[in-house]
């Protein structure tokens, strides 16, 4: 639970948090035959989208400080999703683990249906959300003008396990743990294989990319930063290493994240062949 810890919130805590705030999120639930995707948004839907993908475990409110950012609200239609299996998002009617990076990417892409700008957007993926965001950029290259990966868990040879994982894998503990921990554990056990699939696809990434990594990240091995340098060699990419940074960069360095977002160049041309 170290990745999420203090960001676990129930409905009462969310209401209390937003009670006196001048801007409150607008909520949407997108449904199709397979997916129930919950989204929290701020900013006008006629602005370019900023689509934020959380890690494991997580939920939309893990990025609430960026949703609440009054500067970003004037520049972006900010969309924070619950990934499949977390909080209020479901796959085929159930909040069950969805370990496929591709399936998660296809589902989260549906969030763009609530944006009315017809402009390209920014994808931001944190931790386990970073490879999902990267996969989306590969699959929908004309719909995003920038990809941000914060503390990305992308190196298949650097998947970190702790002493208690052997008990989770054995089935001795899962029934005693919260659903979000069980879901995150299922993703972790499948993550190395999923990242090996993605390893052969980085050549497809054409979206300008920023990678940010903290040197004191005890959850994601900082060597993932070097892996990002290797797979993005020769591409339009910017690498920001924060020696004193911990894992949750969007909370520890919000000004740095905002600065990168402010520098991205929006494609003001309507998206060709895309209707929402």
Secondary structure, 3 states (H helix, E strand, C coil): CCCCHHHCCCHHHHHHHHCCCCCCCEEEEEECCCEEEEEEEECCCCCEEEEEECCCCCCHHHHHHHHCCHHHHHHEEEEEECCCCCCCCEECCECCCCCCHHHHHHHHHHHHHHCCCCCCEEEEEECHHHHHHHHHHHHCCCCEEEEEEECCCCCHHHCCCCCCHHHHHHCCCHHHCCHHHHHHHHHHHHHHHHHHHHHCCHHHCCCCEEEEEECCCCCCCCHHHHHHHHHCCCCCEEEEEECCCCCCHHHHCHHHHHHHHHHCCCCCCCCCCCCC
